Amino acid sequence: MDRKTRNRYETRARVLKALAHPSRLMMVDELARQERCVCELTEMVGADMSTVSKHLSILRNAGLVDMEKRGAQVYYSLRVTCVTGFFHCLEEVMRTAAEEQLELVAIR
């Protein structure tokens, strides 16, 4: 594999790793609906502000969210809405796997 190809796959892995946490998935889902301040996300996640800020930093470094400081508040928005399409794909994978499991245990 050449360097350019490897870099592309490493970047994909970095984005997937950034999404690989339930709290971050929830925040991305919420930011797909509307921008939110850190205080709102903190309440929604149910964690302390430093933990939520760290999660948001990971999402920001992966290129998934943008931030804007307004006075004392920091607001986040989803940078790329196409990630919601990926979430729909994940739901389809989950649905297919569940159906296959049900078929395995179905009484004939």
N, C-alpha and C positions, 0 to 999 in steps of 0.2 A: 504494500500500500504506500502510495507516495505521501509526502508531507501535507499537501493541500487536502487530500482526502482524509487523512488521519485527523487533521485539525477540525474538519467539518464534523466528523463523528465525535470528537472530544467536546466540541461546542454543543452538539445535540445532547450528549450525556450530561453536561453541566446544566442545561435547561431542565432536563428530566429530573436530575437530582434536586434542583431548586423546587420543583413541584412535588417532590416525594415526601410530603409531610401533610397530615390531615389539616392542620391549622392553616398552612399555606394554600392548600387546595380550597378551603373555605373562603379565605381572603380573596383569592383570584375570582372565585364565583361571585362574591359580593361586589368586587370592583368591576365585574362585567356588567352589573346592574347600574352602578353609579359610583362616583368618586366618594371617598370616605376619609375622615381625619383619623389619625392614629388613635385618638381617644374612643371613637366609635368602634373601630376594629378591636381594640383592647376589650371593650365590653362584650362584643360579639363572640370573640374567641374564648374569653373567660380566663385570660392570663394577664400577668403584669405587663406594664408598658414596655419595659426593657426587653422582655421576651418577644412581644409583638414587633417591636422595632427591629430586632435582630432578624425575625422572619421576613419582614419587609425589605430589609437590606439585602438578604439573599435573593429575593425576587427581583429587586432592582438591579443587582449585579448580574443577574442572568438576562436582563433586558426585558423582563415581563411587565414591570410597572414603572411609572414615573412618579415623581414627588414634586410638590410645590409648597413652599413655606409661605403662609399668610399670617402675618403677625406672629403670635405665639404658637399657632397651630400648624401642623404639617399635614397636607392632604395628599392622598395617593389615588392614582387612576391606573386603569389597565392600559398598557402601552400598545399591546397587540391583541385585538379582539379575536383573531383566528384561534387562539388557545381554547375558546369555548367549543370550537369544532372538534378539537382533540378530545375534550371532555365528553362530547357526544359519542365519539368513537370508543372511548373507554367504557361508557355505559353499554354500548352494543357488545363489546367484548365480555363484560360482566353478565349481560343478559344471555348471551350464547352459552357461556360456561355454565350458568345456572340451569338452562334448559337441558344441556347435555347431562348434568348431574341428575336431574329429575328423570331423564330417560333411563339412566342406569338403575334407579331404584324403583321404577314403575313395575307394578304387579301385572303380569300378563295373564 
